[in-house]
Amino acid sequence: MKPVFIGTAADARGFALAGVETHVCESRPDIEKELEAVTCAIADPLLIFSKSAAELIAGRCAQWRRSGTGPLFVALPG
């Protein structure tokens, strides 16, 4: 399982310093694009979303929770 952070540049700095792969995204289309790339490239990602990123894709996160499918993920609190 490989951790991957998705969020704003400001939120990503600490994770990058800790050695976590980071993807800076500022909009929903950016996040959707990165999700596709990450889930295709990494077999078992642990997705870590910043609060703002999680809010932009709240529908997708809710779908993953309801269906029990999708990658393991966590949304950080503000």
All heavy atoms as a GROMACS GRO file, in nm:
protein
  574
    1MET      N    1   0.085  -0.116   0.000
    1MET     CA    2   0.000   0.000   0.000
    1MET      C    3   0.090   0.123   0.000
    1MET      O    4   0.178   0.135   0.085
    1MET     CB    5  -0.090   0.000   0.123
    1MET     CG    6  -0.188   0.112   0.122
    1MET     SD    7  -0.312   0.100   0.250
    1MET     CE    8  -0.391  -0.054   0.209
    2LYS      N    9   0.066   0.211  -0.095
    2LYS     CA   10   0.148   0.331  -0.109
    2LYS      C   11   0.062   0.455  -0.081
    2LYS      O   12  -0.040   0.475  -0.146
    2LYS     CB   13   0.206   0.338  -0.249
    2LYS     CG   14   0.294   0.459  -0.270
    2LYS     CD   15   0.356   0.459  -0.407
    2LYS     CE   16   0.439   0.585  -0.421
    2LYS     NZ   17   0.504   0.591  -0.550
    3PRO      N   18   0.105   0.542   0.013
    3PRO     CA   19   0.029   0.664   0.039
    3PRO      C   20   0.050   0.768  -0.070
    3PRO      O   21   0.161   0.785  -0.119
    3PRO     CB   22   0.083   0.714   0.173
    3PRO     CG   23   0.220   0.656   0.183
    3PRO     CD   24   0.217   0.527   0.106
    4VAL      N   25  -0.058   0.833  -0.108
    4VAL     CA   26  -0.056   0.939  -0.209
    4VAL      C   27  -0.143   1.053  -0.158
    4VAL      O   28  -0.259   1.032  -0.125
    4VAL     CB   29  -0.110   0.889  -0.345
    4VAL    CG1   30  -0.112   1.000  -0.447
    4VAL    CG2   31  -0.027   0.772  -0.395
    5PHE      N   32  -0.086   1.174  -0.153
    5PHE     CA   33  -0.160   1.290  -0.108
    5PHE      C   34  -0.213   1.367  -0.229
    5PHE      O   35  -0.140   1.390  -0.326
    5PHE     CB   36  -0.071   1.383  -0.025
    5PHE     CG   37  -0.142   1.507   0.019
    5PHE    CD1   38  -0.225   1.505   0.130
    5PHE    CD2   39  -0.130   1.624  -0.053
    5PHE    CE1   40  -0.293   1.620   0.169
    5PHE    CE2   41  -0.197   1.738  -0.015
    5PHE     CZ   42  -0.278   1.737   0.096
    6ILE      N   43  -0.338   1.410  -0.223
    6ILE     CA   44  -0.399   1.494  -0.326
    6ILE      C   45  -0.460   1.615  -0.258
    6ILE      O   46  -0.546   1.600  -0.170
    6ILE     CB   47  -0.506   1.418  -0.406
    6ILE    CG1   48  -0.442   1.299  -0.479
    6ILE    CG2   49  -0.578   1.510  -0.504
    6ILE    CD1   50  -0.538   1.211  -0.554
    7GLY      N   51  -0.414   1.734  -0.296
    7GLY     CA   52  -0.466   1.856  -0.237
    7GLY      C   53  -0.396   1.979  -0.290
    7GLY      O   54  -0.325   1.973  -0.390
    8THR      N   55  -0.414   2.089  -0.221
    8THR     CA   56  -0.356   2.216  -0.264
    8THR      C   57  -0.205   2.217  -0.237
    8THR      O   58  -0.153   2.136  -0.160
    8THR     CB   59  -0.421   2.334  -0.189
    8THR    OG1   60  -0.391   2.319  -0.050
    8THR    CG2   61  -0.570   2.339  -0.211
    9ALA      N   62  -0.137   2.312  -0.301
    9ALA     CA   63   0.008   2.323  -0.285
    9ALA      C   64   0.046   2.346  -0.140
    9ALA      O   65   0.143   2.288  -0.089
    9ALA     CB   66   0.061   2.434  -0.374
   10ALA      N   67  -0.028   2.431  -0.072
   10ALA     CA   68   0.003   2.461   0.068
   10ALA      C   69  -0.011   2.336   0.156
   10ALA      O   70   0.071   2.313   0.245
   10ALA     CB   71  -0.088   2.572   0.119
   11ASP      N   72  -0.113   2.258   0.131
   11ASP     CA   73  -0.136   2.136   0.210
   11ASP      C   74  -0.034   2.027   0.176
   11ASP      O   75  -0.002   1.944   0.260
   11ASP     CB   76  -0.277   2.082   0.186
   11ASP     CG   77  -0.386   2.175   0.234
   11ASP    OD1   78  -0.361   2.249   0.331
   11ASP    OD2   79  -0.495   2.173   0.175
   12ALA      N   80   0.015   2.027   0.055
   12ALA     CA   81   0.103   1.920   0.009
   12ALA      C   82   0.245   1.931   0.062
   12ALA      O   83   0.316   1.831   0.067
   12ALA     CB   84   0.106   1.918  -0.144
   13ARG      N   85   0.288   2.049   0.102
   13ARG     CA   86   0.428   2.069   0.143
   13ARG      C   87   0.473   1.974   0.253
   13ARG      O   88   0.578   1.912   0.243
   13ARG     CB   89   0.450   2.213   0.187
   13ARG     CG   90   0.455   2.306   0.072
   13ARG     CD   91   0.495   2.446   0.116
   13ARG     NE   92   0.443   2.539   0.017
   13ARG     CZ   93   0.362   2.639   0.042
   13ARG    NH1   94   0.325   2.663   0.165
   13ARG    NH2   95   0.320   2.716  -0.054
   14GLY      N   96   0.396   1.963   0.357
   14GLY     CA   97   0.435   1.877   0.469
   14GLY      C   98   0.444   1.731   0.428
   14GLY      O   99   0.535   1.660   0.468
   15PHE      N  100   0.351   1.686   0.348
   15PHE     CA  101   0.354   1.547   0.301
   15PHE      C  102   0.473   1.521   0.210
   15PHE      O  103   0.536   1.416   0.217
   15PHE     CB  104   0.222   1.511   0.231
   15PHE     CG  105   0.109   1.492   0.327
   15PHE    CD1  106   0.024   1.596   0.357
   15PHE    CD2  107   0.088   1.370   0.389
   15PHE    CE1  108  -0.080   1.581   0.446
   15PHE    CE2  109  -0.016   1.353   0.479
   15PHE     CZ  110  -0.100   1.458   0.508
   16ALA      N  111   0.505   1.619   0.125
   16ALA     CA  112   0.621   1.604   0.036
   16ALA      C  113   0.750   1.595   0.118
   16ALA      O  114   0.838   1.514   0.087
   16ALA     CB  115   0.627   1.721  -0.061
   17LEU      N  116   0.760   1.676   0.223
   17LEU     CA  117   0.879   1.672   0.309
   17LEU      C  118   0.891   1.538   0.380
   17LEU      O  119   1.002   1.492   0.410
   17LEU     CB  120   0.874   1.784   0.412
   17LEU     CG  121   0.899   1.924   0.357
   17LEU    CD1  122   0.873   2.028   0.464
   17LEU    CD2  123   1.042   1.937   0.305
   18ALA      N  124   0.779   1.473   0.405
   18ALA     CA  125   0.780   1.342   0.471
   18ALA      C  126   0.804   1.228   0.372
   18ALA      O  127   0.809   1.112   0.413
   18ALA     CB  128   0.648   1.320   0.545
   19GLY      N  129   0.816   1.259   0.245
   19GLY     CA  130   0.843   1.157   0.145
   19GLY      C  131   0.721   1.095   0.081
   19GLY      O  132   0.731   0.996   0.008
   20VAL      N  133   0.604   1.151   0.107
   20VAL     CA  134   0.480   1.100   0.048
   20VAL      C  135   0.465   1.157  -0.094
   20VAL      O  136   0.490   1.275  -0.116
   20VAL     CB  137   0.358   1.140   0.135
   20VAL    CG1  138   0.228   1.100   0.068
   20VAL    CG2  139   0.370   1.077   0.273
   21GLU      N  140   0.425   1.073  -0.186
   21GLU     CA  141   0.398   1.120  -0.323
   21GLU      C  142   0.281   1.219  -0.316
   21GLU      O  143   0.177   1.188  -0.257
   21GLU     CB  144   0.360   1.002  -0.413
   21GLU     CG  145   0.331   1.041  -0.554
   21GLU     CD  146   0.295   0.922  -0.642
   21GLU    OE1  147   0.341   0.809  -0.613
   21GLU    OE2  148   0.220   0.943  -0.737
   22THR      N  149   0.300   1.336  -0.374
   22THR     CA  150   0.196   1.439  -0.369
   22THR      C  151   0.152   1.480  -0.508
   22THR      O  152   0.232   1.481  -0.601
   22THR     CB  153   0.243   1.564  -0.292
   22THR    OG1  154   0.356   1.618  -0.358
   22THR    CG2  155   0.278   1.531  -0.149
   23HIS      N  156   0.024   1.512  -0.520
   23HIS     CA  157  -0.034   1.562  -0.644
   23HIS      C  158  -0.110   1.689  -0.609
   23HIS      O  159  -0.206   1.685  -0.533
   23HIS     CB  160  -0.128   1.459  -0.707
   23HIS     CG  161  -0.057   1.334  -0.747
   23HIS    ND1  162  -0.010   1.315  -0.874
   23HIS    CD2  163  -0.023   1.224  -0.677
   23HIS    CE1  164   0.049   1.196  -0.881
   23HIS    NE2  165   0.042   1.139  -0.761
   24VAL      N  166  -0.064   1.800  -0.664
   24VAL     CA  167  -0.126   1.929  -0.636
   24VAL      C  168  -0.242   1.950  -0.733
   24VAL      O  169  -0.224   1.943  -0.855
   24VAL     CB  170  -0.023   2.044  -0.648
   24VAL    CG1  171  -0.090   2.178  -0.628
   24VAL    CG2  172   0.088   2.024  -0.545
   25CYS      N  173  -0.359   1.973  -0.677
   25CYS     CA  174  -0.480   1.993  -0.756
   25CYS      C  175  -0.559   2.109  -0.697
   25CYS      O  176  -0.574   2.118  -0.576
   25CYS     CB  177  -0.568   1.868  -0.753
   25CYS     SG  178  -0.487   1.722  -0.818
   26GLU      N  179  -0.611   2.193  -0.783
   26GLU     CA  180  -0.687   2.310  -0.739
   26GLU      C  181  -0.834   2.306  -0.782
   26GLU      O  182  -0.912   2.389  -0.740
   26GLU     CB  183  -0.623   2.439  -0.791
   26GLU     CG  184  -0.478   2.458  -0.750
   26GLU     CD  185  -0.459   2.484  -0.602
   26GLU    OE1  186  -0.554   2.530  -0.536
   26GLU    OE2  187  -0.348   2.458  -0.552
   27SER      N  188  -0.870   2.209  -0.868
   27SER     CA  189  -1.008   2.204  -0.917
   27SER      C  190  -1.054   2.059  -0.926
   27SER      O  191  -0.974   1.965  -0.926
   27SER     CB  192  -1.018   2.269  -1.055
   27SER     OG  193  -0.947   2.193  -1.150
   28ARG      N  194  -1.185   2.042  -0.938
   28ARG     CA  195  -1.241   1.907  -0.948
   28ARG      C  196  -1.188   1.831  -1.070
   28ARG      O  197  -1.151   1.714  -1.057
   28ARG     CB  198  -1.393   1.915  -0.950
   28ARG     CG  199  -1.456   1.778  -0.955
   28ARG     CD  200  -1.606   1.785  -0.972
   28ARG     NE  201  -1.655   1.651  -0.990
   28ARG     CZ  202  -1.754   1.600  -0.922
   28ARG    NH1  203  -1.817   1.671  -0.832
   28ARG    NH2  204  -1.792   1.477  -0.944
   29PRO      N  205  -1.182   1.893  -1.189
   29PRO     CA  206  -1.127   1.819  -1.304
   29PRO      C  207  -0.982   1.775  -1.282
   29PRO      O  208  -0.944   1.665  -1.322
   29PRO     CB  209  -1.137   1.918  -1.420
   29PRO     CG  210  -1.245   2.013  -1.381
   29PRO     CD  211  -1.238   2.023  -1.232
   30ASP      N  212  -0.902   1.859  -1.214
   30ASP     CA  213  -0.765   1.820  -1.183
   30ASP      C  214  -0.762   1.698  -1.092
   30ASP      O  215  -0.683   1.606  -1.111
   30ASP     CB  216  -0.690   1.934  -1.113
   30ASP     CG  217  -0.660   2.051  -1.204
   30ASP    OD1  218  -0.668   2.035  -1.327
   30ASP    OD2  219  -0.630   2.160  -1.150
   31ILE      N  220  -0.848   1.698  -0.991
   31ILE     CA  221  -0.853   1.586  -0.897
   31ILE      C  222  -0.897   1.458  -0.967
   31ILE      O  223  -0.838   1.352  -0.949
   31ILE     CB  224  -0.946   1.617  -0.779
   31ILE    CG1  225  -0.891   1.735  -0.698
   31ILE    CG2  226  -0.964   1.495  -0.688
   31ILE    CD1  227  -0.988   1.791  -0.597
   32GLU      N  228  -1.001   1.468  -1.050
   32GLU     CA  229  -1.049   1.351  -1.124
   32GLU      C  230  -0.939   1.293  -1.213
   32GLU      O  231  -0.919   1.171  -1.219
   32GLU     CB  232  -1.171   1.387  -1.208
   32GLU     CG  233  -1.293   1.427  -1.128
   32GLU     CD  234  -1.361   1.310  -1.058
   32GLU    OE1  235  -1.331   1.194  -1.090
   32GLU    OE2  236  -1.446   1.336  -0.972
   33LYS      N  237  -0.864   1.380  -1.279
   33LYS     CA  238  -0.754   1.337  -1.367
   33LYS      C  239  -0.646   1.266  -1.287
   33LYS      O  240  -0.597   1.160  -1.327
   33LYS     CB  241  -0.697   1.459  -1.439
   33LYS     CG  242  -0.584   1.429  -1.532
   33LYS     CD  243  -0.539   1.557  -1.599
   33LYS     CE  244  -0.392   1.550  -1.627
   33LYS     NZ  245  -0.335   1.675  -1.670
   34GLU      N  246  -0.609   1.322  -1.172
   34GLU     CA  247  -0.507   1.261  -1.089
   34GLU      C  248  -0.554   1.128  -1.030
   34GLU      O  249  -0.476   1.034  -1.018
   34GLU     CB  250  -0.463   1.356  -0.978
   34GLU     CG  251  -0.384   1.474  -1.027
   34GLU     CD  252  -0.258   1.437  -1.102
   34GLU    OE1  253  -0.190   1.339  -1.066
   34GLU    OE2  254  -0.228   1.506  -1.201
   35LEU      N  255  -0.681   1.119  -0.993
   35LEU     CA  256  -0.735   0.993  -0.941
   35LEU      C  257  -0.721   0.881  -1.044
   35LEU      O  258  -0.682   0.769  -1.011
   35LEU     CB  259  -0.881   1.008  -0.901
   35LEU     CG  260  -0.908   1.075  -0.768
   35LEU    CD1  261  -1.058   1.094  -0.750
   35LEU    CD2  262  -0.851   0.995  -0.654
   36GLU      N  263  -0.755   0.912  -1.168
   36GLU     CA  264  -0.742   0.813  -1.274
   36GLU      C  265  -0.597   0.770  -1.291
   36GLU      O  266  -0.568   0.650  -1.302
   36GLU     CB  267  -0.797   0.868  -1.407
   36GLU     CG  268  -0.947   0.887  -1.407
   36GLU     CD  269  -1.024   0.758  -1.383
   36GLU    OE1  270  -0.984   0.652  -1.437
   36GLU    OE2  271  -1.124   0.763  -1.310
   37ALA      N  272  -0.506   0.867  -1.292
   37ALA     CA  273  -0.364   0.836  -1.310
   37ALA      C  274  -0.310   0.754  -1.195
   37ALA      O  275  -0.239   0.654  -1.216
   37ALA     CB  276  -0.285   0.966  -1.326
   38VAL      N  277  -0.344   0.792  -1.074
   38VAL     CA  278  -0.292   0.722  -0.956
   38VAL      C  279  -0.347   0.581  -0.947
   38VAL      O  280  -0.273   0.486  -0.923
   38VAL     CB  281  -0.324   0.802  -0.826
   38VAL    CG1  282  -0.300   0.718  -0.702
   38VAL    CG2  283  -0.242   0.930  -0.821
   39THR      N  284  -0.477   0.564  -0.966
   39THR     CA  285  -0.536   0.431  -0.952
   39THR      C  286  -0.493   0.336  -1.065
   39THR      O  287  -0.492   0.215  -1.045
   39THR     CB  288  -0.689   0.436  -0.944
   39THR    OG1  289  -0.741   0.508  -1.056
   39THR    CG2  290  -0.733   0.504  -0.814
   40CYS      N  291  -0.454   0.391  -1.179
   40CYS     CA  292  -0.401   0.307  -1.287
   40CYS      C  293  -0.255   0.270  -1.262
   40CYS      O  294  -0.212   0.160  -1.297
   40CYS     CB  295  -0.414   0.378  -1.421
   40CYS     SG  296  -0.583   0.385  -1.482
   41ALA      N  297  -0.179   0.361  -1.203
   41ALA     CA  298  -0.036   0.340  -1.186
   41ALA      C  299   0.000   0.263  -1.059
   41ALA      O  300   0.102   0.194  -1.055
   41ALA     CB  301   0.037   0.474  -1.185
   42ILE      N  302  -0.082   0.274  -0.956
   42ILE     CA  303  -0.050   0.213  -0.826
   42ILE      C  304  -0.158   0.110  -0.793
   42ILE      O  305  -0.277   0.143  -0.791
   42ILE     CB  306  -0.042   0.320  -0.716
   42ILE    CG1  307   0.066   0.424  -0.751
   42ILE    CG2  308  -0.012   0.256  -0.581
   42ILE    CD1  309   0.068   0.544  -0.661
   43ALA      N  310  -0.115  -0.011  -0.764
   43ALA     CA  311  -0.210  -0.120  -0.741
   43ALA      C  312  -0.296  -0.098  -0.617
   43ALA      O  313  -0.415  -0.121  -0.619
   43ALA     CB  314  -0.135  -0.251  -0.730
   44ASP      N  315  -0.237  -0.055  -0.509
   44ASP     CA  316  -0.309  -0.040  -0.382
   44ASP      C  317  -0.279   0.096  -0.319
   44ASP      O  318  -0.211   0.103  -0.217
   44ASP     CB  319  -0.265  -0.149  -0.286
   44ASP     CG  320  -0.376  -0.242  -0.249
   44ASP    OD1  321  -0.492  -0.211  -0.280
   44ASP    OD2  322  -0.347  -0.345  -0.186
   45PRO      N  323  -0.331   0.206  -0.374
   45PRO     CA  324  -0.298   0.336  -0.315
   45PRO      C  325  -0.378   0.364  -0.188
   45PRO      O  326  -0.491   0.317  -0.172
   45PRO     CB  327  -0.338   0.435  -0.424
   45PRO     CG  328  -0.453   0.368  -0.493
   45PRO     CD  329  -0.419   0.220  -0.490
   46LEU      N  330  -0.317   0.437  -0.098
   46LEU     CA  331  -0.387   0.494   0.017
   46LEU      C  332  -0.398   0.642  -0.014
   46LEU      O  333  -0.299   0.714  -0.008
   46LEU     CB  334  -0.309   0.473   0.147
   46LEU     CG  335  -0.355   0.555   0.267
   46LEU    CD1  336  -0.501   0.528   0.299
   46LEU    CD2  337  -0.267   0.529   0.386
   47LEU      N  338  -0.515   0.686  -0.053
   47LEU     CA  339  -0.535   0.824  -0.093
   47LEU      C  340  -0.560   0.912   0.029
   47LEU      O  341  -0.647   0.881   0.112
   47LEU     CB  342  -0.653   0.835  -0.190
   47LEU     CG  343  -0.638   0.758  -0.320
   47LEU    CD1  344  -0.767   0.765  -0.400
   47LEU    CD2  345  -0.522   0.812  -0.401
   48ILE      N  346  -0.484   1.018   0.040
   48ILE     CA  347  -0.500   1.115   0.147
   48ILE      C  348  -0.543   1.245   0.082
   48ILE      O  349  -0.468   1.304   0.004
   48ILE     CB  350  -0.368   1.135   0.224
   48ILE    CG1  351  -0.314   1.001   0.274
   48ILE    CG2  352  -0.388   1.234   0.339
   48ILE    CD1  353  -0.170   1.007   0.321
   49PHE      N  354  -0.666   1.288   0.112
   49PHE     CA  355  -0.719   1.411   0.053
   49PHE      C  356  -0.715   1.525   0.153
   49PHE      O  357  -0.748   1.506   0.270
   49PHE     CB  358  -0.866   1.392   0.010
   49PHE     CG  359  -0.886   1.293  -0.099
   49PHE    CD1  360  -0.948   1.172  -0.074
   49PHE    CD2  361  -0.845   1.320  -0.228
   49PHE    CE1  362  -0.970   1.080  -0.175
   49PHE    CE2  363  -0.864   1.229  -0.330
   49PHE     CZ  364  -0.927   1.109  -0.304
   50SER      N  365  -0.676   1.644   0.107
   50SER     CA  366  -0.691   1.761   0.191
   50SER      C  367  -0.840   1.789   0.205
   50SER      O  368  -0.922   1.735   0.129
   50SER     CB  369  -0.621   1.882   0.128
   50SER     OG  370  -0.687   1.923   0.011
   51LYS      N  371  -0.876   1.870   0.302
   51LYS     CA  372  -1.017   1.900   0.323
   51LYS      C  373  -1.080   1.960   0.197
   51LYS      O  374  -1.188   1.920   0.156
   51LYS     CB  375  -1.034   1.997   0.440
   51LYS     CG  376  -1.179   2.028   0.467
   51LYS     CD  377  -1.197   2.123   0.581
   51LYS     CE  378  -1.347   2.142   0.601
   51LYS     NZ  379  -1.382   2.254   0.677
   52SER      N  380  -1.010   2.054   0.134
   52SER     CA  381  -1.066   2.118   0.016
   52SER      C  382  -1.082   2.020  -0.100
   52SER      O  383  -1.181   2.024  -0.173
   52SER     CB  384  -0.981   2.238  -0.026
   52SER     OG  385  -0.848   2.198  -0.053
   53ALA      N  386  -0.986   1.930  -0.118
   53ALA     CA  387  -0.996   1.831  -0.226
   53ALA      C  388  -1.111   1.734  -0.200
   53ALA      O  389  -1.186   1.700  -0.291
   53ALA     CB  390  -0.865   1.755  -0.241
   54ALA      N  391  -1.126   1.691  -0.075
   54ALA     CA  392  -1.234   1.599  -0.040
   54ALA      C  393  -1.371   1.664  -0.063
   54ALA      O  394  -1.465   1.596  -0.106
   54ALA     CB  395  -1.220   1.554   0.104
   55GLU      N  396  -1.382   1.792  -0.034
   55GLU     CA  397  -1.509   1.862  -0.056
   55GLU      C  398  -1.543   1.868  -0.205
   55GLU      O  399  -1.660   1.858  -0.242
   55GLU     CB  400  -1.502   2.002   0.002
   55GLU     CG  401  -1.504   2.004   0.153
   55GLU     CD  402  -1.477   2.141   0.212
   55GLU    OE1  403  -1.436   2.233   0.139
   55GLU    OE2  404  -1.496   2.155   0.335
   56LEU      N  405  -1.440   1.882  -0.290
   56LEU     CA  406  -1.466   1.890  -0.434
   56LEU      C  407  -1.514   1.758  -0.493
   56LEU      O  408  -1.585   1.757  -0.593
   56LEU     CB  409  -1.340   1.937  -0.507
   56LEU     CG  410  -1.302   2.084  -0.485
   56LEU    CD1  411  -1.165   2.113  -0.548
   56LEU    CD2  412  -1.407   2.177  -0.544
   57ILE      N  413  -1.474   1.647  -0.433
   57ILE     CA  414  -1.516   1.516  -0.485
   57ILE      C  415  -1.599   1.440  -0.381
   57ILE      O  416  -1.593   1.318  -0.375
   57ILE     CB  417  -1.396   1.433  -0.533
   57ILE    CG1  418  -1.298   1.410  -0.419
   57ILE    CG2  419  -1.328   1.496  -0.653
   57ILE    CD1  420  -1.206   1.294  -0.444
   58ALA      N  421  -1.676   1.512  -0.303
   58ALA     CA  422  -1.756   1.450  -0.196
   58ALA      C  423  -1.848   1.341  -0.249
   58ALA      O  424  -1.867   1.237  -0.184
   58ALA     CB  425  -1.836   1.556  -0.123
   59GLY      N  426  -1.905   1.361  -0.366
   59GLY     CA  427  -1.994   1.261  -0.424
   59GLY      C  428  -1.924   1.129  -0.451
   59GLY      O  429  -1.978   1.022  -0.423
   60ARG      N  430  -1.805   1.138  -0.504
   60ARG     CA  431  -1.728   1.016  -0.534
   60ARG      C  432  -1.689   0.945  -0.404
   60ARG      O  433  -1.698   0.822  -0.395
   60ARG     CB  434  -1.604   1.048  -0.616
   60ARG     CG  435  -1.526   0.924  -0.653
   60ARG     CD  436  -1.407   0.956  -0.736
   60ARG     NE  437  -1.446   0.957  -0.876
   60ARG     CZ  438  -1.368   0.914  -0.973
   60ARG    NH1  439  -1.248   0.870  -0.948
   60ARG    NH2  440  -1.409   0.916  -1.098
   61CYS      N  441  -1.646   1.020  -0.305
   61CYS     CA  442  -1.610   0.960  -0.176
   61CYS      C  443  -1.730   0.891  -0.112
   61CYS      O  444  -1.718   0.781  -0.057
   61CYS     CB  445  -1.552   1.066  -0.082
   61CYS     SG  446  -1.392   1.131  -0.134
   62ALA      N  447  -1.845   0.955  -0.119
   62ALA     CA  448  -1.967   0.895  -0.064
   62ALA      C  449  -2.001   0.766  -0.138
   62ALA      O  450  -2.043   0.667  -0.077
   62ALA     CB  451  -2.083   0.994  -0.073
   63GLN      N  452  -1.983   0.765  -0.268
   63GLN     CA  453  -2.010   0.645  -0.347
   63GLN      C  454  -1.916   0.531  -0.306
   63GLN      O  455  -1.959   0.417  -0.291
   63GLN     CB  456  -1.992   0.676  -0.496
   63GLN     CG  457  -2.011   0.556  -0.586
   63GLN     CD  458  -1.980   0.588  -0.732
   63GLN    OE1  459  -1.941   0.700  -0.765
   63GLN    NE2  460  -1.995   0.491  -0.817
   64TRP      N  461  -1.788   0.561  -0.286
   64TRP     CA  462  -1.693   0.459  -0.242
   64TRP      C  463  -1.733   0.404  -0.106
   64TRP      O  464  -1.725   0.284  -0.084
   64TRP     CB  465  -1.552   0.517  -0.233
   64TRP     CG  466  -1.485   0.545  -0.364
   64TRP    CD1  467  -1.515   0.489  -0.485
   64TRP    CD2  468  -1.377   0.634  -0.386
   64TRP    NE1  469  -1.432   0.539  -0.581
   64TRP    CE2  470  -1.346   0.628  -0.523
   64TRP    CE3  471  -1.304   0.718  -0.305
   64TRP    CZ2  472  -1.244   0.704  -0.580
   64TRP    CZ3  473  -1.202   0.793  -0.361
   64TRP    CH2  474  -1.172   0.785  -0.497
   65ARG      N  475  -1.779   0.490  -0.015
   65ARG     CA  476  -1.820   0.444   0.118
   65ARG      C  477  -1.943   0.354   0.110
   65ARG      O  478  -1.950   0.251   0.177
   65ARG     CB  479  -1.851   0.564   0.208
   65ARG     CG  480  -1.731   0.632   0.264
   65ARG     CD  481  -1.770   0.737   0.367
   65ARG     NE  482  -1.654   0.809   0.410
   65ARG     CZ  483  -1.628   0.936   0.378
   65ARG    NH1  484  -1.714   1.005   0.305
   65ARG    NH2  485  -1.519   0.996   0.420
   66ARG      N  486  -2.043   0.396   0.032
   66ARG     CA  487  -2.167   0.318   0.020
   66ARG      C  488  -2.142   0.182  -0.043
   66ARG      O  489  -2.194   0.080   0.004
   66ARG     CB  490  -2.270   0.393  -0.064
   66ARG     CG  491  -2.348   0.497   0.011
   66ARG     CD  492  -2.467   0.546  -0.070
   66ARG     NE  493  -2.432   0.588  -0.205
   66ARG     CZ  494  -2.395   0.712  -0.241
   66ARG    NH1  495  -2.388   0.807  -0.150
   66ARG    NH2  496  -2.366   0.741  -0.365
   67SER      N  497  -2.066   0.179  -0.151
   67SER     CA  498  -2.050   0.054  -0.225
   67SER      C  499  -1.940  -0.036  -0.167
   67SER      O  500  -1.938  -0.155  -0.196
   67SER     CB  501  -2.017   0.084  -0.371
   67SER     OG  502  -1.889   0.145  -0.383
   68GLY      N  503  -1.850   0.022  -0.089
   68GLY     CA  504  -1.741  -0.059  -0.035
   68GLY      C  505  -1.635  -0.091  -0.138
   68GLY      O  506  -1.553  -0.179  -0.117
   69THR      N  507  -1.640  -0.021  -0.250
   69THR     CA  508  -1.540  -0.042  -0.354
   69THR      C  509  -1.456   0.085  -0.367
   69THR      O  510  -1.486   0.187  -0.309
   69THR     CB  511  -1.606  -0.072  -0.490
   69THR    OG1  512  -1.686   0.040  -0.527
   69THR    CG2  513  -1.691  -0.197  -0.484
   70GLY      N  514  -1.354   0.076  -0.446
   70GLY     CA  515  -1.266   0.190  -0.465
   70GLY      C  516  -1.145   0.179  -0.374
   70GLY      O  517  -1.132   0.087  -0.292
   71PRO      N  518  -1.055   0.276  -0.386
   71PRO     CA  519  -0.932   0.270  -0.306
   71PRO      C  520  -0.959   0.309  -0.160
   71PRO      O  521  -1.059   0.370  -0.127
   71PRO     CB  522  -0.843   0.374  -0.373
   71PRO     CG  523  -0.940   0.472  -0.433
   71PRO     CD  524  -1.056   0.389  -0.477
   72LEU      N  525  -0.865   0.271  -0.076
   72LEU     CA  526  -0.869   0.314   0.064
   72LEU      C  527  -0.835   0.462   0.065
   72LEU      O  528  -0.742   0.505  -0.002
   72LEU     CB  529  -0.767   0.235   0.145
   72LEU     CG  530  -0.758   0.262   0.294
   72LEU    CD1  531  -0.893   0.235   0.360
   72LEU    CD2  532  -0.650   0.177   0.355
   73PHE      N  533  -0.912   0.541   0.138
   73PHE     CA  534  -0.888   0.685   0.140
   73PHE      C  535  -0.921   0.745   0.274
   73PHE      O  536  -0.996   0.687   0.353
   73PHE     CB  537  -0.967   0.756   0.030
   73PHE     CG  538  -1.114   0.762   0.055
   73PHE    CD1  539  -1.172   0.874   0.114
   73PHE    CD2  540  -1.197   0.656   0.020
   73PHE    CE1  541  -1.308   0.879   0.138
   73PHE    CE2  542  -1.333   0.661   0.042
   73PHE     CZ  543  -1.388   0.771   0.102
   74VAL      N  544  -0.865   0.861   0.298
   74VAL     CA  545  -0.894   0.938   0.418
   74VAL      C  546  -0.899   1.085   0.378
   74VAL      O  547  -0.823   1.130   0.294
   74VAL     CB  548  -0.788   0.914   0.529
   74VAL    CG1  549  -0.652   0.960   0.487
   74VAL    CG2  550  -0.829   0.982   0.658
   75ALA      N  551  -0.994   1.157   0.435
   75ALA     CA  552  -1.007   1.301   0.413
   75ALA      C  553  -0.962   1.370   0.541
   75ALA      O  554  -1.017   1.344   0.648
   75ALA     CB  555  -1.150   1.339   0.378
   76LEU      N  556  -0.864   1.455   0.529
   76LEU     CA  557  -0.812   1.525   0.646
   76LEU      C  558  -0.908   1.633   0.693
   76LEU      O  559  -0.971   1.698   0.611
   76LEU     CB  560  -0.676   1.588   0.614
   76LEU     CG  561  -0.567   1.491   0.572
   76LEU    CD1  562  -0.442   1.567   0.532
   76LEU    CD2  563  -0.536   1.394   0.683
   77PRO      N  564  -0.917   1.653   0.822
   77PRO     CA  565  -1.002   1.762   0.873
   77PRO      C  566  -0.935   1.896   0.845
   77PRO      O  567  -0.814   1.902   0.819
   77PRO     CB  568  -1.010   1.736   1.022
   77PRO     CG  569  -0.889   1.657   1.054
   77PRO     CD  570  -0.856   1.578   0.930
   78GLY      N  571  -1.011   2.003   0.850
   78GLY     CA  572  -0.959   2.137   0.823
   78GLY      C  573  -0.857   2.176   0.923
   78GLY      O  574  -0.757   2.229   0.911
   0.00000   0.00000   0.00000
